[in-house]
Amino acid sequence: MFHVKHPFASSTAANAANEGGQALSKEGRREVRRAMGRQSRFVFVYTLIFTLAGYALALALEAAGFAGASTFFSDHLGEMSIAGLAAGMLFVLLKLRGRFLPSLRRADPEPHRMNARMLGTFLLLLVGAQAVFSVITLCLGALADALGYRVFSTMDSLDAAAPTVWMILYAGVLAPIVEEIVFRGVVLGALAKFGQTFAIVASAVLFGLFHGDFAQGGFAFCTGIVLGFAATRYSLGWAIGLHIFNNLVLSDWLGQLVGLLPELGQSIFAELFFLTGILGTVWVLGRNRDGIKRWLAAHRAPAKTALAAFTAPSFLLFAALQTALSVMAFAPL
């Protein structure tokens, strides 16, 4: 189905650097810190362009007299978001100067074919990530209530948006494609030379922070781990396909179908879906624990790699800004 090969499929350099589990030298730590700083700045600028481009379109339409209705923003959130994606993708292409797209077609020296068993495993893990999202949302809601606050999640804006073709196209198809290119293609690819395990986790952390929302960020981190492994082991195309399935099928179509059930049926389905995600994830991790340990050992980063990366000034600044944005979602009752 997907045949696009990922540029960092070969882990030869990472494995060579990891022999013996040696700690990074001082120069090595500086190199990791610089690399993480570059990727943090890259994601920050992309986030800024994505956000501002959407608002710029809204302001332009308002100035032209098309934004008179009070529901204008919710009615046209899809178009605004697509404009943001287009501007963000243009920034990505200009920054990479054509170096990225050709590398996606580079042959994988260690090709792995997706099979039905692994595809089912990935889908089950995505359901597990949905369950984790539910837990985080409930915990945040309980904490906010205890403190006399209400949480306004980014999901509230998406739920309030008109279900237009543009919104479905944005959330279900275009956003997954662009986000996978940015986070699993560019970011993960740039960090993979320091170890694939580290690169998967670091790109997932940036993916979570990018959402600027505690619940969505936790969910994005979990899915980022799954999608990062899919991109590393198979191809970026599979990561895109799984991301589209998560957004379009699990988060959109399935919810609409369940909404047709009576209230009791919806409650039963929600509980079964939650249990399937949690128990399925535990079963997958337990059944494959030996293979997971071997993979982690083969692709581990040198000691102190994560410490060097997550103390990069640009990363800390981006994390602080996005955390502050997440905190702003709490409003007094």
C-alpha positions as a Markdown table, in Angstrom:
| # | Residue | x | y | z |
|---|---|---|---|---|
| 1 | Met | 0.0 | 0.0 | 0.0 |
| 2 | Phe | 2.7 | 2.5 | 1.1 |
| 3 | His | 6.0 | 2.2 | -0.5 |
| 4 | Val | 7.8 | 5.4 | 0.5 |
| 5 | Lys | 11.0 | 4.6 | 2.3 |
| 6 | His | 12.2 | 6.5 | 5.3 |
| 7 | Pro | 15.6 | 8.3 | 5.1 |
| 8 | Phe | 16.8 | 7.0 | 8.5 |
| 9 | Ala | 15.9 | 3.3 | 8.0 |
| 10 | Ser | 19.6 | 2.4 | 8.4 |
| 11 | Ser | 20.8 | 2.5 | 12.0 |
| 12 | Thr | 24.4 | 1.8 | 11.3 |
| 13 | Ala | 25.7 | 5.1 | 12.6 |
| 14 | Ala | 23.6 | 5.0 | 15.7 |
| 15 | Asn | 24.6 | 1.4 | 16.5 |
| 16 | Ala | 28.3 | 2.3 | 16.0 |
| 17 | Ala | 27.9 | 5.2 | 18.4 |
| 18 | Asn | 26.1 | 3.1 | 21.0 |
| 19 | Glu | 28.6 | 0.2 | 21.2 |
| 20 | Gly | 29.3 | -0.6 | 24.8 |
| 21 | Gly | 26.8 | 1.8 | 26.1 |
| 22 | Gln | 29.5 | 4.5 | 26.4 |
| 23 | Ala | 28.4 | 7.9 | 27.7 |
| 24 | Leu | 28.6 | 10.9 | 25.3 |
| 25 | Ser | 31.7 | 13.0 | 25.4 |
| 26 | Lys | 31.5 | 16.7 | 26.1 |
| 27 | Glu | 31.6 | 17.4 | 22.4 |
| 28 | Gly | 29.0 | 14.8 | 21.8 |
| 29 | Arg | 26.6 | 16.3 | 24.3 |
| 30 | Arg | 27.1 | 19.7 | 22.6 |
| 31 | Glu | 26.3 | 18.2 | 19.3 |
| 32 | Val | 23.1 | 16.6 | 20.7 |
| 33 | Arg | 22.1 | 19.9 | 22.4 |
| 34 | Arg | 22.6 | 21.8 | 19.1 |
| 35 | Ala | 20.6 | 19.2 | 17.1 |
| 36 | Met | 17.7 | 19.3 | 19.6 |
| 37 | Gly | 17.8 | 23.1 | 19.7 |
| 38 | Arg | 17.6 | 23.2 | 15.9 |
| 39 | Gln | 14.6 | 20.9 | 15.8 |
| 40 | Ser | 12.9 | 22.7 | 18.6 |
| 41 | Arg | 13.3 | 26.0 | 16.8 |
| 42 | Phe | 12.1 | 24.4 | 13.6 |
| 43 | Val | 8.9 | 23.1 | 15.3 |
| 44 | Phe | 8.4 | 26.5 | 17.0 |
| 45 | Val | 8.6 | 28.4 | 13.8 |
| 46 | Tyr | 6.3 | 25.9 | 12.0 |
| 47 | Thr | 3.8 | 26.2 | 14.9 |
| 48 | Leu | 3.9 | 30.0 | 14.7 |
| 49 | Ile | 3.4 | 30.1 | 10.9 |
| 50 | Phe | 0.6 | 27.5 | 11.1 |
| 51 | Thr | -1.2 | 29.6 | 13.7 |
| 52 | Leu | -0.7 | 33.0 | 12.2 |
| 53 | Ala | -1.6 | 32.0 | 8.7 |
| 54 | Gly | -5.0 | 30.8 | 9.8 |
| 55 | Tyr | -5.7 | 34.0 | 11.7 |
| 56 | Ala | -4.4 | 36.1 | 8.8 |
| 57 | Leu | -7.0 | 34.4 | 6.5 |
| 58 | Ala | -9.7 | 35.1 | 9.0 |
| 59 | Leu | -8.7 | 38.8 | 9.3 |
| 60 | Ala | -8.6 | 39.1 | 5.5 |
| 61 | Leu | -12.1 | 37.7 | 5.2 |
| 62 | Glu | -13.3 | 39.9 | 8.0 |
| 63 | Ala | -11.8 | 43.0 | 6.3 |
| 64 | Ala | -13.5 | 42.0 | 3.0 |
| 65 | Gly | -16.8 | 41.8 | 4.8 |
| 66 | Phe | -17.2 | 38.0 | 4.9 |
| 67 | Ala | -17.0 | 37.6 | 8.6 |
| 68 | Gly | -20.1 | 39.2 | 9.9 |
| 69 | Ala | -21.7 | 36.2 | 11.6 |
| 70 | Ser | -20.9 | 35.4 | 15.2 |
| 71 | Thr | -20.3 | 31.8 | 14.2 |
| 72 | Phe | -17.8 | 32.7 | 11.4 |
| 73 | Phe | -14.7 | 31.2 | 13.1 |
| 74 | Ser | -16.4 | 27.9 | 14.0 |
| 75 | Asp | -18.0 | 27.7 | 10.5 |
| 76 | His | -14.7 | 28.3 | 8.7 |
| 77 | Leu | -12.2 | 26.7 | 11.1 |
| 78 | Gly | -11.5 | 24.0 | 8.5 |
| 79 | Glu | -10.5 | 26.5 | 5.8 |
| 80 | Met | -8.4 | 28.5 | 8.3 |
| 81 | Ser | -6.6 | 25.4 | 9.4 |
| 82 | Ile | -5.9 | 24.3 | 5.9 |
| 83 | Ala | -4.4 | 27.7 | 5.1 |
| 84 | Gly | -2.2 | 27.3 | 8.2 |
| 85 | Leu | -1.1 | 23.8 | 7.0 |
| 86 | Ala | -0.3 | 25.2 | 3.5 |
| 87 | Ala | 1.8 | 28.0 | 4.9 |
| 88 | Gly | 3.6 | 25.7 | 7.3 |
| 89 | Met | 4.3 | 23.1 | 4.6 |
| 90 | Leu | 5.7 | 25.9 | 2.4 |
| 91 | Phe | 8.1 | 26.8 | 5.2 |
| 92 | Val | 9.2 | 23.2 | 5.6 |
| 93 | Leu | 9.9 | 22.8 | 1.8 |
| 94 | Leu | 11.8 | 26.2 | 1.7 |
| 95 | Lys | 13.9 | 25.3 | 4.7 |
| 96 | Leu | 14.8 | 21.8 | 3.3 |
| 97 | Arg | 15.5 | 23.2 | -0.2 |
| 98 | Gly | 14.4 | 20.0 | -1.9 |
| 99 | Arg | 16.7 | 17.8 | 0.2 |
| 100 | Phe | 13.9 | 15.9 | 2.0 |
| 101 | Leu | 11.5 | 14.6 | -0.7 |
| 102 | Pro | 14.2 | 12.8 | -2.8 |
| 103 | Ser | 15.5 | 11.1 | 0.3 |
| 104 | Leu | 12.1 | 9.6 | 1.0 |
| 105 | Arg | 12.6 | 7.5 | -2.1 |
| 106 | Arg | 16.0 | 6.2 | -1.0 |
| 107 | Ala | 16.1 | 2.4 | -0.8 |
| 108 | Asp | 15.9 | 0.9 | 2.7 |
| 109 | Pro | 19.0 | -1.3 | 3.3 |
| 110 | Glu | 17.1 | -3.3 | 5.8 |
| 111 | Pro | 13.5 | -3.4 | 4.4 |
| 112 | His | 10.7 | -4.7 | 6.6 |
| 113 | Arg | 7.3 | -5.6 | 5.1 |
| 114 | Met | 4.2 | -4.7 | 7.0 |
| 115 | Asn | 2.0 | -7.8 | 7.7 |
| 116 | Ala | -1.5 | -8.3 | 9.1 |
| 117 | Arg | -0.2 | -9.1 | 12.6 |
| 118 | Met | 1.9 | -6.0 | 12.9 |
| 119 | Leu | -0.8 | -3.8 | 11.4 |
| 120 | Gly | -3.3 | -5.2 | 13.9 |
| 121 | Thr | -0.8 | -4.5 | 16.7 |
| 122 | Phe | -0.4 | -0.8 | 15.6 |
| 123 | Leu | -4.2 | -0.3 | 15.4 |
| 124 | Leu | -4.6 | -1.8 | 18.9 |
| 125 | Leu | -1.9 | 0.5 | 20.3 |
| 126 | Leu | -3.7 | 3.5 | 18.7 |
| 127 | Val | -6.9 | 2.4 | 20.5 |
| 128 | Gly | -4.8 | 2.2 | 23.7 |
| 129 | Ala | -3.6 | 5.8 | 23.1 |
| 130 | Gln | -7.3 | 6.9 | 22.8 |
| 131 | Ala | -7.9 | 5.2 | 26.2 |
| 132 | Val | -4.9 | 7.1 | 27.7 |
| 133 | Phe | -6.4 | 10.3 | 26.3 |
| 134 | Ser | -9.7 | 9.5 | 28.1 |
| 135 | Val | -7.9 | 8.9 | 31.4 |
| 136 | Ile | -5.9 | 12.2 | 31.1 |
| 137 | Thr | -9.0 | 14.1 | 30.2 |
| 138 | Leu | -10.9 | 12.7 | 33.2 |
| 139 | Cys | -8.0 | 13.4 | 35.6 |
| 140 | Leu | -7.6 | 17.0 | 34.3 |
| 141 | Gly | -11.4 | 17.6 | 34.6 |
| 142 | Ala | -11.4 | 16.3 | 38.2 |
| 143 | Leu | -8.4 | 18.4 | 39.1 |
| 144 | Ala | -9.9 | 21.5 | 37.6 |
| 145 | Asp | -13.2 | 20.9 | 39.4 |
| 146 | Ala | -11.4 | 20.5 | 42.7 |
| 147 | Leu | -9.6 | 23.9 | 42.2 |
| 148 | Gly | -12.7 | 25.7 | 41.0 |
| 149 | Tyr | -11.7 | 25.8 | 37.3 |
| 150 | Arg | -12.9 | 24.6 | 34.0 |
| 151 | Val | -10.7 | 23.1 | 31.3 |
| 152 | Phe | -11.1 | 24.3 | 27.7 |
| 153 | Ser | -9.4 | 21.7 | 25.5 |
| 154 | Thr | -8.4 | 22.1 | 21.9 |
| 155 | Met | -10.9 | 19.3 | 21.3 |
| 156 | Asp | -13.7 | 21.7 | 22.4 |
| 157 | Ser | -12.8 | 24.0 | 19.5 |
| 158 | Leu | -12.8 | 21.1 | 17.1 |
| 159 | Asp | -16.1 | 19.7 | 18.4 |
| 160 | Ala | -17.7 | 23.2 | 18.2 |
| 161 | Ala | -16.5 | 23.6 | 14.6 |
| 162 | Ala | -19.0 | 23.0 | 11.8 |
| 163 | Pro | -18.5 | 19.5 | 10.3 |
| 164 | Thr | -17.8 | 20.8 | 6.9 |
| 165 | Val | -15.9 | 19.0 | 4.1 |
| 166 | Trp | -13.0 | 21.3 | 4.7 |
| 167 | Met | -12.8 | 20.5 | 8.4 |
| 168 | Ile | -13.0 | 16.7 | 7.7 |
| 169 | Leu | -10.3 | 17.1 | 5.0 |
| 170 | Tyr | -8.1 | 19.1 | 7.4 |
| 171 | Ala | -8.4 | 16.9 | 10.5 |
| 172 | Gly | -8.7 | 13.6 | 8.9 |
| 173 | Val | -6.3 | 13.7 | 6.0 |
| 174 | Leu | -4.1 | 16.8 | 5.5 |
| 175 | Ala | -3.1 | 17.4 | 9.1 |
| 176 | Pro | -1.8 | 13.8 | 9.5 |
| 177 | Ile | 0.2 | 14.0 | 6.3 |
| 178 | Val | 1.9 | 17.3 | 7.1 |
| 179 | Glu | 2.4 | 16.4 | 10.8 |
| 180 | Glu | 4.1 | 13.1 | 9.9 |
| 181 | Ile | 6.4 | 14.9 | 7.4 |
| 182 | Val | 7.3 | 17.4 | 10.1 |
| 183 | Phe | 7.7 | 15.2 | 13.1 |
| 184 | Arg | 8.5 | 11.7 | 11.8 |
| 185 | Gly | 10.1 | 12.8 | 8.6 |
| 186 | Val | 12.2 | 15.9 | 9.4 |
| 187 | Val | 12.6 | 15.9 | 13.2 |
| 188 | Leu | 12.9 | 12.1 | 13.8 |
| 189 | Gly | 15.1 | 11.8 | 10.7 |
| 190 | Ala | 17.5 | 14.6 | 12.0 |
| 191 | Leu | 17.8 | 13.0 | 15.4 |
| 192 | Ala | 18.1 | 9.4 | 14.4 |
| 193 | Lys | 21.9 | 9.5 | 14.2 |
| 194 | Phe | 21.9 | 9.7 | 18.0 |
| 195 | Gly | 19.9 | 6.5 | 18.4 |
| 196 | Gln | 16.5 | 5.5 | 17.0 |
| 197 | Thr | 14.9 | 5.0 | 20.4 |
| 198 | Phe | 16.0 | 8.5 | 21.5 |
| 199 | Ala | 14.8 | 10.0 | 18.2 |
| 200 | Ile | 11.4 | 8.4 | 18.5 |
| 201 | Val | 10.9 | 9.6 | 22.0 |
| 202 | Ala | 12.3 | 13.1 | 21.4 |
| 203 | Ser | 10.1 | 13.6 | 18.3 |
| 204 | Ala | 7.1 | 12.4 | 20.2 |
| 205 | Val | 7.9 | 14.9 | 23.0 |
| 206 | Leu | 8.0 | 17.8 | 20.5 |
| 207 | Phe | 4.8 | 16.4 | 18.9 |
| 208 | Gly | 3.1 | 16.5 | 22.2 |
| 209 | Leu | 4.3 | 20.0 | 23.1 |
| 210 | Phe | 3.2 | 21.2 | 19.6 |
| 211 | His | -0.5 | 20.7 | 20.5 |
| 212 | Gly | -0.3 | 23.2 | 23.4 |
| 213 | Asp | -2.9 | 21.2 | 25.5 |
| 214 | Phe | -2.2 | 18.8 | 28.4 |
| 215 | Ala | -4.7 | 16.1 | 27.3 |
| 216 | Gln | -4.1 | 16.4 | 23.6 |
| 217 | Gly | -0.3 | 16.6 | 24.3 |
| 218 | Gly | -0.3 | 13.4 | 26.3 |
| 219 | Phe | -2.3 | 11.6 | 23.6 |
| 220 | Ala | 0.0 | 13.0 | 20.9 |
| 221 | Phe | 3.1 | 11.8 | 22.8 |
| 222 | Cys | 1.6 | 8.2 | 23.0 |
| 223 | Thr | 0.6 | 8.2 | 19.3 |
| 224 | Gly | 4.0 | 9.7 | 18.5 |
| 225 | Ile | 5.8 | 6.7 | 20.0 |
| 226 | Val | 3.6 | 4.3 | 17.9 |
| 227 | Leu | 3.9 | 6.3 | 14.7 |
| 228 | Gly | 7.7 | 6.9 | 15.2 |
| 229 | Phe | 8.3 | 3.1 | 15.5 |
| 230 | Ala | 6.1 | 2.5 | 12.4 |
| 231 | Ala | 8.1 | 5.1 | 10.4 |
| 232 | Thr | 11.4 | 3.7 | 11.6 |
| 233 | Arg | 10.6 | 0.0 | 11.1 |
| 234 | Tyr | 8.5 | 0.2 | 8.0 |
| 235 | Ser | 8.1 | 3.6 | 6.3 |
| 236 | Leu | 6.9 | 7.1 | 6.6 |
| 237 | Gly | 4.0 | 6.1 | 4.4 |
| 238 | Trp | 2.8 | 3.7 | 7.0 |
| 239 | Ala | 3.0 | 6.3 | 9.7 |
| 240 | Ile | 0.9 | 8.6 | 7.6 |
| 241 | Gly | -1.6 | 5.9 | 6.9 |
| 242 | Leu | -1.9 | 5.0 | 10.6 |
| 243 | His | -2.3 | 8.7 | 11.5 |
| 244 | Ile | -5.1 | 9.1 | 9.0 |
| 245 | Phe | -6.8 | 6.0 | 10.4 |
| 246 | Asn | -6.6 | 7.4 | 13.9 |
| 247 | Asn | -7.9 | 10.8 | 13.0 |
| 248 | Leu | -10.5 | 9.9 | 10.4 |
| 249 | Val | -11.8 | 6.5 | 11.6 |
| 250 | Leu | -11.2 | 6.3 | 15.3 |
| 251 | Ser | -11.7 | 10.0 | 16.2 |
| 252 | Asp | -14.3 | 11.0 | 13.6 |
| 253 | Trp | -16.3 | 8.3 | 11.8 |
| 254 | Leu | -16.5 | 5.9 | 14.8 |
| 255 | Gly | -17.7 | 8.7 | 17.0 |
| 256 | Gln | -20.4 | 9.6 | 14.5 |
| 257 | Leu | -21.6 | 6.0 | 14.3 |
| 258 | Val | -21.7 | 5.6 | 18.1 |
| 259 | Gly | -23.6 | 8.8 | 18.3 |
| 260 | Leu | -26.5 | 7.1 | 16.5 |
| 261 | Leu | -26.9 | 4.6 | 19.4 |
| 262 | Pro | -29.2 | 5.3 | 22.3 |
| 263 | Glu | -27.5 | 6.8 | 25.4 |
| 264 | Leu | -27.1 | 3.4 | 27.1 |
| 265 | Gly | -25.5 | 1.9 | 24.0 |
| 266 | Gln | -23.1 | 4.8 | 23.8 |
| 267 | Ser | -22.0 | 4.3 | 27.4 |
| 268 | Ile | -21.5 | 0.5 | 26.9 |
| 269 | Phe | -19.5 | 1.1 | 23.7 |
| 270 | Ala | -17.3 | 3.7 | 25.4 |
| 271 | Glu | -16.5 | 1.3 | 28.3 |
| 272 | Leu | -15.8 | -1.6 | 25.9 |
| 273 | Phe | -13.6 | 0.7 | 23.7 |
| 274 | Phe | -11.7 | 1.9 | 26.8 |
| 275 | Leu | -11.1 | -1.7 | 28.1 |
| 276 | Thr | -10.1 | -2.9 | 24.7 |
| 277 | Gly | -7.5 | -0.1 | 24.5 |
| 278 | Ile | -6.0 | -0.6 | 27.9 |
| 279 | Leu | -6.1 | -4.4 | 28.0 |
| 280 | Gly | -5.0 | -4.7 | 24.4 |
| 281 | Thr | -2.0 | -2.5 | 25.0 |
| 282 | Val | -1.0 | -4.4 | 28.1 |
| 283 | Trp | -1.3 | -7.7 | 26.2 |
| 284 | Val | 0.7 | -6.4 | 23.2 |
| 285 | Leu | 3.5 | -5.1 | 25.4 |
| 286 | Gly | 3.6 | -8.2 | 27.6 |
| 287 | Arg | 3.5 | -10.6 | 24.6 |
| 288 | Asn | 6.3 | -8.8 | 22.9 |
| 289 | Arg | 8.4 | -7.8 | 25.9 |
| 290 | Asp | 11.4 | -9.8 | 24.9 |
| 291 | Gly | 11.4 | -8.4 | 21.4 |
| 292 | Ile | 10.9 | -4.9 | 22.7 |
| 293 | Lys | 13.9 | -5.3 | 25.1 |
| 294 | Arg | 16.1 | -6.6 | 22.2 |
| 295 | Trp | 15.0 | -3.7 | 20.0 |
| 296 | Leu | 15.7 | -1.1 | 22.7 |
| 297 | Ala | 19.1 | -2.6 | 23.4 |
| 298 | Ala | 20.0 | -2.6 | 19.7 |
| 299 | His | 18.9 | 1.0 | 19.2 |
| 300 | Arg | 19.7 | 2.7 | 22.5 |
| 301 | Ala | 21.4 | 6.0 | 22.6 |
| 302 | Pro | 24.6 | 6.7 | 24.5 |
| 303 | Ala | 24.2 | 7.6 | 28.1 |
| 304 | Lys | 23.4 | 11.3 | 28.8 |
| 305 | Thr | 21.9 | 11.8 | 25.3 |
| 306 | Ala | 18.4 | 12.6 | 26.6 |
| 307 | Leu | 19.8 | 14.8 | 29.4 |
| 308 | Ala | 21.8 | 16.8 | 26.8 |
| 309 | Ala | 18.8 | 17.1 | 24.4 |
| 310 | Phe | 16.2 | 18.1 | 27.0 |
| 311 | Thr | 18.4 | 20.8 | 28.5 |
| 312 | Ala | 18.9 | 22.5 | 25.2 |
| 313 | Pro | 17.9 | 26.2 | 25.7 |
| 314 | Ser | 15.6 | 26.3 | 22.6 |
| 315 | Phe | 13.8 | 23.1 | 23.7 |
| 316 | Leu | 13.3 | 24.5 | 27.3 |
| 317 | Leu | 11.9 | 27.7 | 25.8 |
| 318 | Phe | 9.6 | 26.0 | 23.5 |
| 319 | Ala | 8.4 | 23.6 | 26.3 |
| 320 | Ala | 7.8 | 26.6 | 28.6 |
| 321 | Leu | 5.8 | 28.5 | 26.0 |
| 322 | Gln | 3.6 | 25.5 | 25.1 |
| 323 | Thr | 3.1 | 24.6 | 28.8 |
| 324 | Ala | 2.0 | 28.1 | 29.5 |
| 325 | Leu | -0.4 | 27.8 | 26.6 |
| 326 | Ser | -1.8 | 24.6 | 28.1 |
| 327 | Val | -2.2 | 26.3 | 31.5 |
| 328 | Met | -4.2 | 29.1 | 29.9 |
| 329 | Ala | -6.9 | 26.4 | 29.1 |
| 330 | Phe | -7.8 | 26.5 | 32.8 |
| 331 | Ala | -10.4 | 29.2 | 33.4 |
| 332 | Pro | -12.3 | 30.0 | 36.7 |
| 333 | Leu | -15.8 | 28.7 | 36.9 |
